[in-house]
Amino acid sequence: MPITGSDSYFELQAPASLRIYGLSLKSFDSCFVLIPLKSCNMSLVTVLFLACVALASSAPSDMELKWVKSSSGYEYFPGAGFYKFYEQRVTWGEAWETCVNDGTHLITIDSEKEVGVVKELFGRYTKNYASTQNIAVGFHDLFKKDVFTSIDGDLLEFQNWAVGEPNNFEGKERCGGAYIDAKLNDISCDSLNPFICEYKS
């Protein structure tokens, strides 16, 4: 199985229609991302699943400080974490990958505090978007229909859905999104949306 990459990032070309990405960071356990290249009902699959994200037994403060120093454009919200709004419209998978490259993850709105964060960040850019514009959010039901899980595999517990959602419109909405008011929505994984990355120490 061919392996390519750098000291901290590697890619394994699996024999089946599956690409496996790995991430090894100092003070972290190895993590893997499984990306099916084709799916039964999707022409372009942006399925990303972080199979393991585990901190080492003790999270070193020097690593957190190092991250903060290199976290260009991220804003700290007390009691919530660090966040960055990306205006460019990309697919759900591309948003996920951008956050990973930042050393963060696609936002998972899991508290009222994060609802406030989304409203504030999205609100700064509302003039650029229609009221129906979504942002990509870190959850999906790609592994079992109507069973929504976060990008780290946990069941979605904070389900602040918009009215009538999730509706899996035309059978194509399997990835996570949210409106300007931070209400959750299921969206097509191939739709193009802005997004927010988050980092929690």
C-alpha contacts under 8 A as a table, 3 or more apart, distances in Angstrom:
res1	aa1	res2	aa2	distance
1	M	12	L	6.48
1	M	13	Q	6.07
1	M	14	A	6.35
1	M	15	P	7.51
2	P	12	L	5.75
2	P	13	Q	5.65
2	P	14	A	7.99
3	I	10	F	6.55
3	I	11	E	5.50
3	I	12	L	4.67
3	I	13	Q	6.73
4	T	10	F	5.46
4	T	11	E	5.22
4	T	12	L	6.74
5	G	8	S	7.81
5	G	9	Y	5.43
5	G	10	F	4.12
5	G	11	E	6.00
6	S	9	Y	5.12
6	S	10	F	6.07
7	D	10	F	7.56
7	D	24	S	7.95
8	S	23	L	6.09
8	S	24	S	5.18
8	S	25	L	5.92
9	Y	21	Y	7.83
9	Y	22	G	6.09
9	Y	23	L	4.88
9	Y	24	S	6.34
10	F	21	Y	6.18
10	F	22	G	5.29
10	F	23	L	6.46
11	E	19	R	7.74
11	E	20	I	6.16
11	E	21	Y	4.64
11	E	22	G	6.08
12	L	19	R	6.69
12	L	20	I	5.38
12	L	21	Y	6.22
12	L	22	G	7.72
13	Q	18	L	7.71
13	Q	19	R	5.67
13	Q	20	I	6.62
14	A	17	S	7.27
14	A	18	L	5.87
14	A	19	R	5.71
14	A	20	I	6.72
15	P	18	L	7.38
17	S	36	P	6.10
17	S	37	L	5.48
17	S	38	K	6.70
18	L	34	L	6.84
18	L	35	I	5.67
18	L	36	P	4.48
18	L	37	L	5.60
19	R	34	L	6.04
19	R	35	I	5.09
19	R	36	P	6.33
19	R	37	L	6.94
20	I	32	F	6.65
20	I	33	V	5.61
20	I	34	L	4.82
20	I	35	I	6.25
21	Y	32	F	5.45
21	Y	33	V	4.88
21	Y	34	L	6.55
21	Y	35	I	7.92
22	G	30	S	6.89
22	G	31	C	5.51
22	G	32	F	4.35
22	G	33	V	6.25
23	L	30	S	5.69
23	L	31	C	5.06
23	L	32	F	6.30
24	S	28	F	6.80
24	S	29	D	6.61
24	S	30	S	4.63
24	S	31	C	6.49
25	L	28	F	5.16
25	L	29	D	7.06
25	L	30	S	7.03
26	K	29	D	7.98
27	S	55	L	6.86
27	S	56	A	5.47
27	S	59	A	7.23
27	S	60	P	7.54
28	F	53	V	7.96
28	F	54	A	6.26
28	F	55	L	4.89
28	F	56	A	5.14
29	D	53	V	7.15
29	D	54	A	5.60
29	D	55	L	6.28
29	D	56	A	6.27
30	S	52	C	7.39
30	S	53	V	7.54
30	S	54	A	7.81
31	C	50	L	6.93
31	C	51	A	6.65
31	C	52	C	4.96
31	C	53	V	5.58
31	C	54	A	7.65
32	F	49	F	8.00
32	F	50	L	5.83
32	F	51	A	5.52
32	F	52	C	6.23
33	V	48	L	6.21
33	V	49	F	5.25
33	V	50	L	4.74
33	V	51	A	6.05
34	L	47	V	7.70
34	L	48	L	6.00
34	L	49	F	5.59
34	L	50	L	7.08
34	L	51	A	7.41
35	I	46	T	7.18
35	I	47	V	5.45
35	I	48	L	5.30
35	I	49	F	7.10
36	P	39	S	6.86
36	P	45	V	6.88
36	P	46	T	7.90
36	P	47	V	6.34
37	L	44	L	7.74
37	L	45	V	6.02
37	L	46	T	7.94
38	K	42	M	7.03
38	K	43	S	7.03
38	K	44	L	6.98
38	K	45	V	5.94
39	S	42	M	5.39
39	S	43	S	7.30
39	S	45	V	6.60
41	N	172	K	7.48
42	M	45	V	5.95
42	M	172	K	7.41
44	L	190	D	6.68
45	V	189	C	7.12
45	V	190	D	7.27
46	T	91	T	7.30
46	T	92	W	6.51
46	T	93	G	4.46
46	T	94	E	7.51
46	T	189	C	6.05
46	T	190	D	6.92
47	V	93	G	6.28
47	V	142	L	7.38
47	V	189	C	7.57
48	L	93	G	6.25
48	L	96	W	7.49
48	L	151	I	7.65
49	F	151	I	5.75
49	F	152	D	7.01
49	F	153	G	7.52
50	L	53	V	6.76
50	L	151	I	5.92
50	L	152	D	5.33
50	L	153	G	7.20
51	A	152	D	6.57
51	A	153	G	6.97
52	C	152	D	6.88
53	V	152	D	6.73
55	L	58	S	7.37
55	L	59	A	6.50
56	A	59	A	6.22
59	A	63	M	7.79
60	P	63	M	5.60
60	P	64	E	6.88
61	S	64	E	5.05
61	S	65	L	6.18
62	D	65	L	4.99
62	D	66	K	6.06
63	M	66	K	4.94
63	M	67	W	6.18
64	E	67	W	5.08
64	E	68	V	6.24
64	E	201	S	6.63
65	L	68	V	5.07
65	L	69	K	6.24
66	K	69	K	5.21
66	K	70	S	6.48
67	W	70	S	5.24
67	W	71	S	5.91
67	W	103	G	7.74
68	V	71	S	5.03
69	K	72	S	7.66
71	S	74	Y	5.72
71	S	102	D	7.43
73	G	84	K	6.23
74	Y	82	F	5.77
74	Y	83	Y	5.12
74	Y	84	K	4.69
75	E	82	F	5.25
75	E	83	Y	5.25
75	E	84	K	6.31
76	Y	80	A	7.83
76	Y	81	G	5.67
76	Y	82	F	4.36
76	Y	83	Y	6.48
77	F	80	A	5.48
77	F	81	G	5.44
77	F	82	F	6.20
77	F	83	Y	7.60
77	F	117	V	7.40
78	P	81	G	6.48
79	G	113	K	7.70
80	A	113	K	6.43
80	A	114	E	6.60
80	A	200	K	7.23
81	G	198	E	6.92
81	G	199	Y	5.85
81	G	200	K	4.79
81	G	201	S	7.11
82	F	198	E	5.52
82	F	199	Y	5.01
82	F	200	K	6.39
83	Y	196	I	6.63
83	Y	197	C	5.62
83	Y	198	E	4.49
83	Y	199	Y	6.50
84	K	196	I	5.48
84	K	197	C	5.36
84	K	198	E	6.66
85	F	121	L	6.57
85	F	122	F	7.59
85	F	194	P	7.62
85	F	195	F	6.01
85	F	196	I	4.51
85	F	197	C	6.73
86	Y	194	P	5.70
86	Y	195	F	5.36
86	Y	196	I	5.99
86	Y	197	C	7.91
87	E	194	P	4.93
87	E	195	F	6.94
88	Q	193	N	7.19
88	Q	194	P	5.33
88	Q	195	F	7.96
89	R	192	L	4.80
89	R	193	N	4.12
89	R	194	P	4.54
89	R	195	F	7.74
90	V	94	E	5.91
90	V	95	A	6.17
90	V	191	S	7.37
90	V	192	L	4.40
90	V	193	N	5.29
90	V	194	P	6.48
91	T	94	E	5.15
91	T	95	A	6.20
91	T	136	A	7.98
91	T	189	C	6.19
91	T	190	D	5.10
91	T	191	S	5.50
91	T	192	L	4.77
91	T	193	N	6.50
92	W	95	A	5.14
92	W	96	W	6.20
92	W	136	A	5.76
92	W	137	V	7.89
92	W	175	C	7.08
92	W	176	G	7.94
92	W	189	C	5.24
92	W	190	D	6.62
92	W	191	S	7.26
92	W	192	L	7.39
92	W	193	N	7.58
93	G	96	W	4.99
93	G	97	E	6.17
93	G	189	C	7.11
94	E	97	E	5.04
94	E	98	T	6.15
95	A	98	T	5.16
95	A	99	C	6.40
95	A	106	L	6.96
95	A	136	A	7.06
95	A	194	P	7.90
95	A	195	F	6.43
96	W	99	C	5.36
96	W	100	V	6.34
96	W	105	H	6.63
96	W	106	L	5.42
96	W	138	G	7.56
97	E	100	V	5.01
97	E	101	N	6.16
98	T	101	N	5.11
98	T	102	D	6.38
99	C	102	D	4.98
99	C	103	G	6.44
99	C	104	T	5.05
99	C	105	H	4.83
99	C	106	L	5.75
99	C	197	C	5.39
99	C	198	E	7.72
100	V	103	G	5.02
100	V	104	T	5.26
100	V	105	H	5.55
100	V	106	L	7.88
101	N	104	T	7.32
102	D	105	H	8.00
103	G	199	Y	7.88
104	T	197	C	6.27
104	T	198	E	5.67
104	T	199	Y	5.07
105	H	138	G	7.71
105	H	197	C	5.48
105	H	198	E	5.60
105	H	199	Y	6.69
106	L	136	A	7.62
106	L	137	V	6.07
106	L	138	G	5.01
106	L	151	I	8.00
106	L	195	F	7.52
106	L	196	I	6.20
106	L	197	C	4.61
106	L	198	E	6.19
107	I	137	V	5.46
107	I	138	G	5.43
107	I	195	F	7.97
107	I	196	I	5.72
107	I	197	C	5.21
107	I	198	E	5.26
108	T	137	V	5.82
108	T	138	G	4.90
108	T	139	F	6.88
108	T	150	S	6.90
109	I	114	E	5.54
109	I	115	V	6.40
109	I	137	V	7.43
109	I	158	F	7.28
110	D	114	E	6.59
110	D	115	V	7.97
110	D	157	E	7.36
110	D	158	F	5.06
110	D	159	Q	7.95
111	S	114	E	5.28
111	S	115	V	6.46
111	S	158	F	6.63
112	E	115	V	4.86
112	E	116	G	6.39
113	K	116	G	5.12
113	K	117	V	6.40
114	E	117	V	4.74
114	E	118	V	6.15
115	V	118	V	5.27
115	V	119	K	6.23
115	V	181	D	7.86
115	V	182	A	5.57
116	G	119	K	5.12
116	G	120	E	6.10
116	G	182	A	7.99
117	V	120	E	5.20
117	V	121	L	6.09
118	V	121	L	5.26
118	V	122	F	5.68
118	V	123	G	7.91
118	V	180	I	7.52
118	V	181	D	7.63
118	V	182	A	5.92
119	K	122	F	5.29
119	K	123	G	5.56
119	K	180	I	6.24
119	K	181	D	5.68
119	K	182	A	6.10
120	E	123	G	5.03
120	E	124	R	6.55
121	L	124	R	5.51
121	L	125	Y	7.35
122	F	125	Y	5.51
122	F	126	T	6.25
122	F	180	I	5.96
123	G	126	T	5.11
123	G	180	I	7.03
124	R	127	K	7.86
125	Y	128	N	5.61
125	Y	129	Y	7.09
126	T	129	Y	5.18
126	T	130	A	7.24
126	T	131	S	7.61
126	T	180	I	7.61
127	K	130	A	7.76
129	Y	132	T	7.92
129	Y	133	Q	5.97
130	A	133	Q	5.31
131	S	179	Y	7.55
131	S	180	I	6.62
132	T	179	Y	6.37
132	T	180	I	7.47
133	Q	179	Y	5.98
133	Q	180	I	6.80
133	Q	193	N	7.51
134	N	177	G	5.80
134	N	178	A	5.15
134	N	179	Y	4.60
134	N	180	I	6.75
134	N	185	N	7.94
134	N	193	N	6.09
134	N	194	P	7.27
135	I	177	G	5.37
135	I	178	A	5.40
135	I	179	Y	6.52
135	I	180	I	7.83
135	I	193	N	5.35
135	I	194	P	5.04
135	I	195	F	4.74
135	I	196	I	7.31
136	A	175	C	7.99
136	A	176	G	5.99
136	A	177	G	4.47
136	A	178	A	6.72
136	A	193	N	6.14
136	A	194	P	6.54
136	A	195	F	4.99
136	A	196	I	7.37
137	V	175	C	7.88
137	V	176	G	4.84
137	V	177	G	4.63
137	V	178	A	6.52
137	V	195	F	7.10
137	V	196	I	7.60
138	G	150	S	5.73
138	G	151	I	5.40
138	G	175	C	8.00
138	G	176	G	5.97
138	G	177	G	7.74
139	F	148	F	6.48
139	F	149	T	5.38
139	F	150	S	4.06
139	F	151	I	5.41
139	F	156	L	7.39
139	F	175	C	6.26
139	F	176	G	4.80
139	F	177	G	7.93
140	H	148	F	5.28
140	H	149	T	5.65
140	H	150	S	6.55
140	H	151	I	7.45
140	H	174	R	5.64
140	H	175	C	4.27
140	H	176	G	5.23
140	H	186	D	7.78
141	D	144	K	5.54
141	D	145	K	5.33
141	D	146	D	5.77
141	D	147	V	5.31
141	D	148	F	4.48
141	D	149	T	6.26
141	D	174	R	5.46
141	D	175	C	6.64
142	L	145	K	6.45
142	L	174	R	5.81
142	L	175	C	7.33
143	F	147	V	7.92
144	K	147	V	5.51
144	K	148	F	7.80
145	K	148	F	7.75
145	K	174	R	7.88
147	V	155	L	7.57
148	F	155	L	6.10
148	F	156	L	5.56
149	T	152	D	7.74
149	T	153	G	5.53
149	T	154	D	5.25
149	T	155	L	4.30
149	T	156	L	4.90
150	S	153	G	5.30
150	S	154	D	5.30
150	S	155	L	6.26
150	S	156	L	5.83
151	I	154	D	7.46
156	L	159	Q	6.59
159	Q	184	L	7.13
160	N	183	K	5.56
160	N	184	L	5.71
161	W	164	G	7.94
161	W	165	E	5.85
161	W	166	P	7.07
161	W	183	K	5.15
161	W	184	L	4.33
161	W	185	N	6.20
162	A	165	E	5.46
162	A	166	P	7.82
162	A	183	K	4.81
162	A	184	L	5.54
162	A	185	N	6.22
164	G	167	N	6.60
165	E	184	L	7.51
165	E	185	N	5.73
165	E	186	D	6.92
166	P	184	L	7.98
166	P	185	N	5.77
166	P	186	D	5.34
167	N	173	E	7.75
167	N	186	D	7.06
168	N	171	G	5.08
168	N	172	K	5.99
168	N	173	E	4.52
168	N	174	R	6.71
168	N	186	D	6.46
168	N	187	I	7.50
169	F	172	K	6.03
169	F	173	E	5.95
170	E	173	E	7.56
172	K	187	I	7.59
172	K	188	S	5.48
172	K	189	C	7.92
173	E	186	D	5.42
173	E	187	I	4.39
173	E	188	S	4.09
173	E	189	C	6.74
174	R	186	D	6.15
174	R	187	I	6.18
174	R	188	S	5.95
174	R	189	C	6.40
175	C	186	D	5.67
175	C	187	I	5.28
175	C	188	S	5.94
175	C	189	C	5.17
176	G	184	L	7.41
176	G	185	N	6.33
176	G	186	D	4.99
176	G	187	I	5.85
176	G	189	C	7.99
177	G	184	L	5.83
177	G	185	N	4.96
177	G	186	D	5.63
177	G	187	I	5.83
178	A	181	D	7.63
178	A	182	A	5.21
178	A	183	K	5.29
178	A	184	L	4.27
178	A	185	N	5.18
178	A	186	D	7.89
179	Y	182	A	5.13
179	Y	183	K	5.51
179	Y	184	L	6.59
179	Y	185	N	7.10
180	I	183	K	7.49
187	I	191	S	7.13
188	S	191	S	5.26
